[in-house]
Amino acid sequence: MKLMIVVGASTAYLLGSLITWRLLALTGIIPCIAILLGLFFIPESPRWLAKIGKQKEFEAALRKLRGKDADVSREEAEIQVNFYAQIEVKWDKHLRRSRLFGFSRQAYIEVLQSLPKSQMLDLVDRRYIRAVTIGVGLMIFQQFGGINAFGFYASDIFTEAGISGKAGTIAYAIIQVPITLVGAILMDKSGRRPLLMVSATGEFLGCFLTGTSFFLKGQSLLIGWDPILAVAGVLIFVVSFSIGMGAIPWVIMSEIFPMQVKGIAGSLVTLVNWLGAWAVSYTFNFLMSWSSSGTFFLYAAFSALTVLFVAKVVPETKGKTLEEIQASINT
């Protein structure tokens, strides 16, 4: 998914260097239409179908996602066992019963549908608070590492450092795609946590070099080195973000939330992500007016904190089913 996003973003960068912004905005209609048409071919979530009792549709959706000839019996059983366990938890909480005996599948479904729907306040429950902390934390660190500052103002950064903004933006766009592909391959080989820490460390280095280039330029030190450091810093940051911090927080977010709060928790995490994106984009020019070097040193500090957060809080989810991840988070 992230690879396709990066391909689209890089294409927009390259087109933006060739055509006017008005024409570029109009070309955005094309992928919107493609998404609208593609929605007709996307199956419903198997877990959601299991939740509302549509057994045949649940099995068909699971088989469509895994392949017509795939053996989905084990996954189907795991989903259903987890589904019934969640009903028992809800029954115990709301009706003060310890367990259910002798209930048919339809009775389980009717119990679940009769109970209160998940609300935002449910996310502070001790069963979910760690997962929420992980999801929200990763999105905050993803954005406040400065990705939108680099992405939206790459041309301005290069120009202020004394380099051709157009050439720098093209280099930025071209390098994203192959590195994101490498990250997608490594994600299931090296694991999520190691790749996140390597990615955040690279972001720190990229921000530090970019901040150093502006510091040297402001102090008129090592003349001629500041443009080199700026280019190196921006490209190192882009490579590092693309290899891990760009995609992995979204992958982990999709894996850590149990079914009963997945919708509302996912909405909260996405809201935090976009609020962070807005905050970084909105404040960048103000921060640059305050201190060009200080701006990037601030982003470097957030990248350093990301490494500590991942090391201390984020679990490894590689090769685990959703049910196994839930068990590891709640132990």
Salt bridges, closest charged atoms under 4 A:
GLU75 OE2 - ARG66 NH2 2.79
GLU78 OE2 - ARG74 NE 3.43
ASP125 OD2 - LYS93 NZ 3.79
ASP125 OD1 - ARG127 NE 3.23
ASP188 OD1 - ARG192 NH1 2.60
GLU255 OE2 - ARG192 NH2 2.80
GLU323 OE2 - ARG47 NH2 3.20
